[in-house]
Amino acid sequence: MRSGTYLEALYQAAFDAALADGRVVFLGADLGGPGAAALPIRAELEERFFSRILPTPISEMALAGAGIGMALAGLRPLVDLSTSAFMFQGIAQIVNESANVHYMTGGASRAPVVFYGRNGIRGAGAAQHSHCLQEFLASVPGLQLLLPATAADAYAMLRWALLDSPNPTVLLSHPQLFALVGAYDMEDALPVGRSRVVRQGDAAVVVTSSVMVLRSLAAAEEVRQLTGKEVAVVDLRSLRPLDLEPAIGLARASGRVLVVDEGHGRFGVAAEVAQAITEAAFDRLRAPVARLTSADTPIPFSPPLEQAVMVDAAKITKALTELLARG
């Protein structure tokens, strides 16, 4: 069992995967951005596997296409697309090629490529760098979408995607999780595609993913201190595949559900999850399933305006308090 930050766990997963399989290659390896330059594990990765790390131009469509071609030829590529918003420039390759190649070839070909991006409202990223792409990518059949919220999942999910996944994968990491410290290895890793109950409770359940797991846990503790009521928290971990069984069980037990997502509300992840839980647990709900998302507006550059439109622990606490007062 090793311990380190979320960002160190990502680099360790890349290093261990490259060590385990000579087919693992990297189209860029700047997983944490400029702030990761001083990490020893990054330096070790670049020194040990320099011949398998390809310097890349700013051409996301070309990078995504090259990664797909490498995967079809038998390699296991990680395509580092930096900020997830840059995936828009390669979306035709990611969505219309990698996700469809297995289907379009009648199962004869697979493209186990990993697309990596730093996702979400990172702080003063403004409208063109603060996108939450999960609401778009989760709608694509044939594409796996992973959103690790802990160092353990960052390590296990990236290593699994590079070594074992038969399908194309997008892994989105949130920069505000990079400094989070935790233990990680593969022996205790929960399989990809399974959600995790990270806090038990019988008064309500919060269903969420990525950085919102951390904020929801803080809000659940605040609610406990304010009301004495225990709120459960479910980390979805991935949106394709999507495992709602634990959330549905807790929804039926408590009768109250809050779905939290950093993306926008209209046509988003929270809308889909809320509807699916409503359909499965309607007869046991004591109040309508509630949603909490960022405002339906481009994300401002101004820190005070950014704070006003994004979801934080205080807003989750307020939404939970209002939900607990219903029914």
C-alpha positions as CSV (number, residue, x, y, z in Angstrom):
1,M,0.0,0.0,0.0
2,R,1.4,3.4,-1.1
3,S,0.3,6.8,0.0
4,G,0.5,10.2,-1.7
5,T,-1.5,12.9,-3.4
6,Y,-4.1,12.4,-6.0
7,L,-1.7,13.8,-8.6
8,E,1.1,11.6,-7.5
9,A,-1.2,8.6,-7.8
10,L,-2.0,9.5,-11.4
11,Y,1.7,9.6,-12.3
12,Q,2.4,6.4,-10.4
13,A,-0.4,4.7,-12.3
14,A,1.1,5.8,-15.6
15,F,4.6,4.7,-14.5
16,D,3.4,1.3,-13.2
17,A,1.3,0.7,-16.4
18,A,4.3,1.5,-18.6
19,L,6.5,-0.8,-16.5
20,A,4.0,-3.6,-16.8
21,D,3.4,-3.5,-20.5
22,G,5.7,-2.3,-23.2
23,R,2.7,-1.3,-25.4
24,V,1.8,1.6,-23.1
25,V,2.8,4.9,-24.8
26,F,2.1,8.5,-24.1
27,L,1.1,11.3,-26.4
28,G,2.1,13.9,-23.9
29,A,2.4,13.2,-20.2
30,D,1.6,16.6,-18.6
31,L,-1.2,15.1,-16.4
32,G,-1.1,17.8,-13.7
33,G,-0.2,20.8,-15.8
34,P,2.7,23.1,-14.9
35,G,2.3,22.5,-11.2
36,A,3.4,18.9,-11.5
37,A,6.8,19.7,-12.8
38,A,8.6,19.2,-9.5
39,L,7.0,15.8,-8.7
40,P,9.7,13.1,-8.4
41,I,7.4,10.5,-9.9
42,R,6.9,12.6,-13.0
43,A,10.7,13.0,-13.4
44,E,11.1,9.2,-13.0
45,L,8.4,8.6,-15.6
46,E,10.0,10.9,-18.1
47,E,13.5,9.5,-17.5
48,R,12.6,5.8,-17.5
49,F,10.2,5.9,-20.5
50,F,11.4,8.9,-22.5
51,S,11.3,6.9,-25.7
52,R,7.6,6.1,-25.2
53,I,6.6,9.7,-24.4
54,L,5.9,11.7,-27.6
55,P,6.1,15.5,-27.5
56,T,2.9,16.8,-29.0
57,P,1.8,19.9,-30.9
58,I,-1.4,21.8,-30.1
59,S,-3.6,19.9,-32.4
60,E,-6.2,17.9,-30.5
61,M,-7.9,16.3,-33.5
62,A,-4.6,15.0,-34.8
63,L,-3.6,13.7,-31.3
64,A,-6.9,12.0,-30.7
65,G,-6.7,10.4,-34.2
66,A,-3.1,9.3,-33.7
67,G,-4.0,7.7,-30.4
68,I,-6.9,5.8,-32.0
69,G,-4.6,4.6,-34.7
70,M,-2.0,3.4,-32.2
71,A,-4.7,1.5,-30.3
72,L,-6.0,-0.1,-33.4
73,A,-2.4,-1.2,-34.2
74,G,-2.1,-2.9,-30.8
75,L,-0.6,-0.2,-28.6
76,R,-2.1,1.1,-25.3
77,P,-1.9,4.9,-25.7
78,L,-2.7,7.6,-23.2
79,V,-3.6,10.8,-25.1
80,D,-3.1,13.8,-22.8
81,L,-5.4,16.6,-24.0
82,S,-4.6,18.9,-21.1
83,T,-7.7,20.9,-20.1
84,S,-10.8,18.9,-20.9
85,A,-12.3,21.8,-22.9
86,F,-9.6,21.2,-25.5
87,M,-11.4,17.9,-26.2
88,F,-13.9,19.9,-28.2
89,Q,-11.2,20.3,-30.9
90,G,-10.9,16.5,-31.1
91,I,-14.5,15.5,-30.5
92,A,-15.0,14.0,-34.0
93,Q,-12.2,11.5,-33.3
94,I,-13.2,10.8,-29.7
95,V,-17.0,10.5,-30.2
96,N,-17.4,9.5,-33.8
97,E,-14.4,7.3,-34.3
98,S,-13.1,5.7,-31.1
99,A,-16.5,5.1,-29.6
100,N,-17.9,3.5,-32.8
101,V,-15.0,1.5,-34.2
102,H,-15.9,-1.7,-32.4
103,Y,-19.5,-1.5,-33.6
104,M,-18.7,-0.4,-37.2
105,T,-16.3,-3.3,-37.7
106,G,-18.8,-5.9,-36.4
107,G,-16.6,-6.5,-33.4
108,A,-13.4,-7.1,-35.4
109,S,-11.5,-4.1,-34.1
110,R,-11.1,-2.3,-30.8
111,A,-9.5,1.0,-29.9
112,P,-8.5,0.8,-26.2
113,V,-7.2,4.4,-26.1
114,V,-7.3,6.6,-23.0
115,F,-8.1,10.3,-23.4
116,Y,-7.1,12.3,-20.4
117,G,-8.2,15.8,-19.4
118,R,-8.3,18.2,-16.4
119,N,-12.0,18.9,-16.0
120,G,-14.2,21.4,-14.2
121,I,-14.2,24.8,-12.5
122,R,-10.6,25.1,-11.4
123,G,-10.5,28.7,-10.3
124,A,-10.3,31.7,-12.7
125,G,-10.3,29.5,-15.7
126,A,-13.0,31.6,-17.3
127,A,-15.6,30.3,-19.8
128,Q,-13.3,28.6,-22.2
129,H,-11.4,26.6,-19.6
130,S,-14.0,25.7,-17.0
131,H,-16.2,23.2,-18.9
132,C,-17.5,20.1,-17.2
133,L,-17.5,17.7,-20.1
134,Q,-19.1,14.8,-18.3
135,E,-22.6,16.1,-19.3
136,F,-21.7,15.7,-22.9
137,L,-19.4,12.6,-22.9
138,A,-21.7,10.6,-20.7
139,S,-24.3,10.5,-23.5
140,V,-21.9,8.6,-25.9
141,P,-22.5,4.9,-26.3
142,G,-19.2,2.9,-26.6
143,L,-17.2,5.4,-24.6
144,Q,-16.2,4.8,-21.0
145,L,-16.2,7.9,-18.7
146,L,-14.3,7.7,-15.4
147,L,-14.3,10.5,-12.8
148,P,-12.0,9.5,-9.8
149,A,-12.6,11.4,-6.6
150,T,-9.8,9.9,-4.5
151,A,-6.1,9.1,-4.9
152,A,-7.0,5.4,-4.7
153,D,-9.4,5.7,-7.6
154,A,-7.1,8.0,-9.6
155,Y,-4.4,5.3,-9.4
156,A,-6.6,2.2,-10.0
157,M,-8.8,3.7,-12.7
158,L,-6.0,5.0,-14.8
159,R,-3.9,1.9,-14.5
160,W,-6.9,-0.3,-15.4
161,A,-7.7,1.8,-18.4
162,L,-4.1,1.6,-19.7
163,L,-3.6,-2.1,-19.1
164,D,-6.9,-3.9,-19.0
165,S,-9.8,-2.0,-20.6
166,P,-10.9,-3.3,-24.0
167,N,-12.7,-0.1,-24.8
168,P,-11.9,3.6,-25.4
169,T,-11.9,5.6,-22.1
170,V,-12.1,9.2,-21.1
171,L,-10.6,9.9,-17.7
172,L,-11.4,13.3,-16.2
173,S,-9.5,14.5,-13.2
174,H,-10.4,17.7,-11.2
175,P,-7.5,20.0,-10.5
176,Q,-9.0,20.9,-7.1
177,L,-8.5,17.2,-6.1
178,F,-4.8,17.1,-7.0
179,A,-3.5,17.9,-3.5
180,L,-5.8,15.4,-1.8
181,V,-3.8,12.7,0.0
182,G,-4.7,9.1,0.3
183,A,-3.5,5.5,0.1
184,Y,-3.7,3.5,-3.1
185,D,-2.9,0.1,-4.6
186,M,-4.7,-2.4,-6.9
187,E,-5.5,-5.1,-4.3
188,D,-8.2,-3.1,-2.6
189,A,-9.5,-1.3,-5.7
190,L,-13.2,-1.3,-6.4
191,P,-13.9,-2.6,-9.9
192,V,-14.6,0.1,-12.5
193,G,-18.3,0.4,-13.1
194,R,-19.2,0.1,-9.4
195,S,-20.3,3.1,-7.3
196,R,-19.2,3.5,-3.7
197,V,-21.1,4.5,-0.6
198,V,-18.6,6.8,1.1
199,R,-20.9,7.8,4.0
200,Q,-23.8,6.0,5.5
201,G,-27.0,7.8,6.6
202,D,-30.7,7.3,6.9
203,A,-32.1,10.8,6.6
204,A,-31.2,11.4,2.9
205,V,-28.7,10.5,0.3
206,V,-26.5,12.7,-1.9
207,V,-25.5,11.1,-5.2
208,T,-22.5,12.7,-6.9
209,S,-19.0,12.3,-8.4
210,S,-15.6,13.9,-8.8
211,V,-14.8,17.0,-6.6
212,M,-18.4,17.1,-5.5
213,V,-17.8,14.0,-3.4
214,L,-15.5,15.9,-1.2
215,R,-17.8,18.9,-0.9
216,S,-20.8,16.7,-0.3
217,L,-19.0,14.9,2.6
218,A,-18.3,18.3,4.1
219,A,-21.9,19.3,3.8
220,A,-23.2,16.0,5.2
221,E,-21.0,16.6,8.3
222,E,-22.3,20.2,8.6
223,V,-25.9,18.9,8.4
224,R,-25.2,16.4,11.1
225,Q,-23.8,19.1,13.4
226,L,-26.7,21.4,12.7
227,T,-29.6,18.9,12.8
228,G,-28.3,15.6,14.2
229,K,-29.4,13.8,11.0
230,E,-27.2,11.5,9.1
231,V,-26.9,11.9,5.3
232,A,-25.5,9.2,3.1
233,V,-23.1,10.1,0.2
234,V,-22.7,7.9,-2.9
235,D,-19.7,8.4,-5.2
236,L,-20.7,7.3,-8.7
237,R,-17.0,7.0,-9.8
238,S,-18.0,6.5,-13.4
239,L,-20.8,7.7,-15.6
240,R,-20.3,5.1,-18.3
241,P,-20.7,2.5,-17.0
242,L,-23.2,3.9,-14.5
243,D,-24.1,2.0,-11.3
244,L,-27.1,3.4,-9.5
245,E,-28.0,0.4,-7.4
246,P,-26.5,1.6,-4.1
247,A,-28.1,5.0,-4.6
248,I,-31.5,3.6,-5.4
249,G,-31.3,1.4,-2.3
250,L,-30.5,4.4,-0.1
251,A,-33.1,6.4,-1.8
252,R,-35.8,3.8,-1.0
253,A,-34.6,3.6,2.6
254,S,-34.5,7.4,3.3
255,G,-37.0,8.7,0.9
256,R,-35.0,11.8,0.2
257,V,-32.4,12.3,-2.6
258,L,-30.1,15.2,-3.7
259,V,-28.2,14.8,-6.9
260,V,-25.1,17.1,-7.1
261,D,-23.1,17.7,-10.2
262,E,-20.7,20.5,-11.1
263,G,-22.0,20.7,-14.7
264,H,-25.0,22.7,-15.8
265,G,-28.5,21.7,-14.9
266,R,-30.3,21.6,-18.2
267,F,-29.9,18.3,-20.1
268,G,-27.1,17.4,-17.7
269,V,-25.8,14.5,-15.6
270,A,-27.9,15.5,-12.6
271,A,-31.1,15.4,-14.7
272,E,-30.4,11.9,-15.9
273,V,-29.4,10.5,-12.5
274,A,-32.4,12.2,-10.8
275,Q,-34.9,10.7,-13.3
276,A,-33.4,7.2,-13.2
277,I,-33.6,7.2,-9.3
278,T,-37.2,8.6,-9.5
279,E,-38.3,5.8,-11.8
280,A,-36.7,3.1,-9.6
281,A,-37.7,4.5,-6.2
282,F,-40.8,6.6,-6.8
283,D,-43.1,4.7,-4.4
284,R,-40.7,5.3,-1.5
285,L,-39.8,8.9,-2.0
286,R,-41.0,11.4,0.6
287,A,-40.1,14.4,-1.6
288,P,-39.2,14.9,-5.2
289,V,-35.6,14.1,-6.1
290,A,-33.7,17.4,-5.8
291,R,-30.8,18.6,-8.1
292,L,-28.0,21.0,-7.4
293,T,-25.8,22.1,-10.3
294,S,-23.8,25.1,-11.4
295,A,-25.8,27.9,-12.9
296,D,-26.8,27.7,-16.6
297,T,-24.3,30.4,-17.7
298,P,-20.8,30.5,-19.0
299,I,-18.4,30.3,-16.0
300,P,-17.0,33.8,-15.2
301,F,-13.4,34.7,-14.8
302,S,-14.1,37.0,-11.8
303,P,-13.5,35.0,-8.6
304,P,-16.6,36.5,-6.8
305,L,-18.8,35.8,-9.8
306,E,-17.4,32.3,-10.3
307,Q,-18.2,31.6,-6.6
308,A,-21.7,32.8,-7.2
309,V,-22.5,30.3,-10.0
310,M,-20.6,27.2,-8.9
311,V,-21.6,24.5,-6.3
312,D,-19.7,24.6,-3.0
313,A,-20.2,22.8,0.3
314,A,-22.3,25.7,1.7
315,K,-24.8,25.4,-1.2
316,I,-25.0,21.6,-0.7
317,T,-25.7,22.1,3.0
318,K,-28.5,24.6,2.2
319,A,-30.0,22.2,-0.4
320,L,-29.9,19.3,2.1
321,T,-31.4,21.4,4.9
322,E,-34.3,22.3,2.6
323,L,-34.7,18.8,1.4
324,L,-34.8,17.4,5.0
325,A,-37.6,19.9,5.8
326,R,-39.9,18.4,3.1
327,G,-42.1,15.4,3.4
